Amino acid sequence: MYDLPPVTRALLIANVVVFLFELVPSLQPLLIAYGALWPVGPAQVAGYTAGGMPITVGFHFWQVITYAFLHGGWMHIGFNMFALWMFGGPIEHLLGARHYTFYYFFCAVTAAVTHLLVAQFFTHGFYPTIGASGAIFGLLVAFGMMYPKMKMFLIFLPIPMPAWVFVIGYILLELFFGVSGYESGVAHFAHLGGAVGGVLLLLYWLGKLPLKPKRILTR
């Protein structure tokens, strides 16, 4: 698998394996019921098992991690795994396995918490959220911060641009979608939460915040 470092490779494999389990009709409802990110609030009955047992859905603390391994279709997992393959390797090489692992899941959690807050106080919907996109947006902003002059291309617009321009443009687009309600089926604020979490953690590791780490990350 190319020369991917171990954590990125493991994340790719884990996401694909979980997605294959999602394709099993008898497993998919249970994975969504207990692994997807559900809003905080009273549990609800979403269906019944083949044996007639009710399937209740609601928030559980582990969902801020497990939701990032579930995906809604081939295109969903395809785009996310392509981005993980593209950005994960360089960031893992830069941060090292331990910091990279913490960074990835920190972004997934900040994405989940952001989405839960928006759902609780603004949208008020009761529906599941799945996907690694929050963590992927964390990797995207890390790439833009650590390799700002690296040239990147949009798939539909093959014009080279510096990574920092690409990242800022993408973040602003997500903010527009989130505020305007366009593409309402996409968790835009989760993406933004993962990006903001990634920026703050990197700034901390780089010694750019008032609170300093024991060891400052060097590029």
C-alpha positions in Angstrom: 0.0 0.0 0.0 2.3 2.7 -1.4 4.8 3.7 1.4 2.1 4.8 3.9 3.2 5.0 7.5 1.6 2.5 9.9 -1.1 4.6 11.6 -2.5 5.9 8.3 -2.4 2.4 6.8 -4.3 1.0 9.9 -6.9 3.7 9.7 -7.5 3.0 6.0 -7.9 -0.7 6.7 -10.1 -0.2 9.7 -12.5 2.2 7.8 -12.8 -0.2 4.9 -13.4 -3.2 7.1 -16.1 -1.4 9.1 -17.7 -0.3 5.8 -17.8 -3.9 4.6 -19.6 -4.8 7.8 -22.1 -2.1 7.0 -22.9 -3.8 3.8 -24.3 -6.8 5.7 -28.0 -6.2 6.0 -28.3 -7.7 9.4 -25.5 -5.7 10.8 -26.0 -2.3 9.3 -29.0 -1.2 11.6 -27.0 -2.2 14.7 -23.9 -0.4 13.6 -25.8 2.8 12.9 -27.9 2.5 16.1 -24.9 2.1 18.4 -21.9 3.4 16.4 -23.2 6.5 14.7 -23.3 9.9 16.5 -26.7 10.5 17.8 -27.9 13.8 19.4 -27.9 14.2 23.2 -31.4 13.5 24.5 -33.9 10.8 25.3 -33.4 7.5 23.5 -35.9 6.6 20.8 -37.0 3.3 19.2 -35.8 3.2 15.6 -36.9 -0.3 14.7 -36.8 -3.9 15.7 -34.5 -6.9 15.3 -35.5 -10.0 13.5 -36.4 -11.5 16.8 -38.7 -8.6 17.7 -36.4 -6.8 20.1 -36.6 -3.0 19.9 -33.5 -1.1 18.6 -33.2 2.1 20.6 -31.0 4.9 19.5 -29.5 7.8 21.4 -26.2 9.3 22.4 -23.5 7.2 24.0 -20.0 8.6 24.9 -18.1 6.2 22.6 -19.9 7.5 19.6 -17.6 10.6 19.4 -15.0 8.0 18.1 -17.0 5.2 16.5 -19.0 7.5 14.2 -15.8 8.3 12.3 -15.4 4.7 11.2 -18.9 4.5 9.6 -19.8 5.8 6.1 -22.9 6.3 4.1 -22.0 4.8 0.8 -19.2 4.1 -1.7 -18.7 7.7 -2.6 -18.6 8.9 1.0 -15.9 6.4 2.0 -14.1 6.8 -1.3 -13.6 10.5 -1.0 -12.6 10.3 2.7 -10.2 7.4 2.2 -8.6 9.2 -0.8 -8.1 12.3 1.4 -6.7 10.1 4.2 -4.3 8.5 1.8 -3.3 11.9 0.3 -2.9 13.9 3.5 -2.4 11.4 6.2 1.0 10.1 5.2 2.8 13.4 5.1 1.2 14.5 8.4 2.1 11.3 10.1 5.7 11.5 8.8 5.9 15.0 10.2 4.2 14.5 13.6 5.2 10.9 14.3 2.9 8.0 15.0 1.9 8.9 18.6 1.2 12.6 18.0 -0.5 11.8 14.7 -2.9 9.3 16.3 -3.8 11.8 19.0 -4.3 14.5 16.4 -6.5 12.4 14.2 -8.9 11.4 17.0 -8.8 14.8 18.6 -10.1 16.3 15.4 -12.8 13.6 15.2 -13.9 14.4 18.7 -13.9 18.2 18.2 -15.9 17.7 15.1 -18.4 15.5 17.0 -18.7 17.9 19.9 -19.3 20.9 17.5 -22.0 19.0 15.6 -23.7 18.0 18.9 -23.7 21.6 20.0 -25.2 22.8 16.7 -27.8 20.0 16.8 -28.7 20.8 20.4 -29.1 24.5 20.2 -29.9 25.3 16.5 -31.0 22.5 14.2 -32.8 20.3 16.8 -33.0 17.4 14.5 -32.7 13.8 15.7 -30.7 11.9 13.1 -27.4 10.1 13.1 -24.1 11.5 11.9 -21.4 9.3 10.4 -18.1 9.7 8.6 -14.4 10.4 9.0 -14.8 13.9 7.4 -14.2 15.8 10.7 -10.8 14.1 11.2 -10.1 14.5 7.5 -10.6 18.2 7.7 -8.2 18.3 10.6 -5.6 16.6 8.3 -6.4 19.1 5.6 -5.7 22.1 7.7 -2.6 20.5 9.1 -1.3 20.0 5.5 -2.1 23.7 4.7 -0.3 24.9 7.8 2.7 22.7 7.6 3.1 22.7 3.8 1.6 26.0 2.8 3.4 26.4 -0.5 2.8 22.9 -1.8 0.9 23.0 -5.0 -2.6 21.4 -5.1 -5.2 20.9 -7.7 -9.0 20.7 -7.6 -10.3 17.6 -9.4 -12.8 19.7 -11.4 -10.4 22.7 -11.8 -6.9 21.6 -12.7 -5.2 24.9 -11.8 -2.3 24.7 -9.3 -2.7 26.7 -6.1 -0.7 26.9 -2.9 -2.0 24.5 -0.2 -2.9 27.4 2.1 -5.1 29.0 -0.5 -6.9 25.7 -1.2 -7.5 25.1 2.5 -8.8 28.5 3.3 -11.1 28.4 0.3 -12.4 25.0 1.3 -13.1 26.1 4.9 -14.9 29.3 3.7 -17.0 27.2 1.4 -17.9 24.9 4.3 -18.8 27.9 6.4 -21.1 29.2 3.7 -22.8 25.8 3.3 -23.3 25.5 7.0 -24.7 29.0 7.6 -26.9 29.0 4.4 -28.3 25.6 5.0 -27.2 24.5 1.5 -26.5 20.7 1.3 -28.4 20.4 4.6 -27.8 16.6 4.6 -24.0 17.2 5.2 -22.6 17.9 8.6 -20.7 21.1 7.6 -20.2 22.3 11.2 -18.7 19.0 12.1 -16.2 19.6 9.3 -15.5 23.0 10.6 -15.2 21.7 14.2 -12.5 19.2 13.1 -10.7 21.9 11.2 -10.7 24.4 14.2 -9.7 21.6 16.6 -6.8 20.8 14.3 -5.6 24.4 14.1 -5.7 24.9 17.8 -3.9 21.7 18.6 -1.2 22.4 16.0 -0.8 26.0 17.3 -0.4 24.5 20.8 2.3 22.0 19.7 4.1 24.8 17.8 4.2 26.9 20.9 2.0 29.6 19.4 -0.6 29.7 22.2 -0.2 31.2 25.7 -0.2 27.7 27.1 3.0 26.0 26.0 3.7 22.3 25.5 6.7 20.6 27.2 8.2 20.0 23.8 7.6 22.4 20.9 7.0 20.8 17.5 9.5 21.8 14.9 8.8 21.5 11.2 
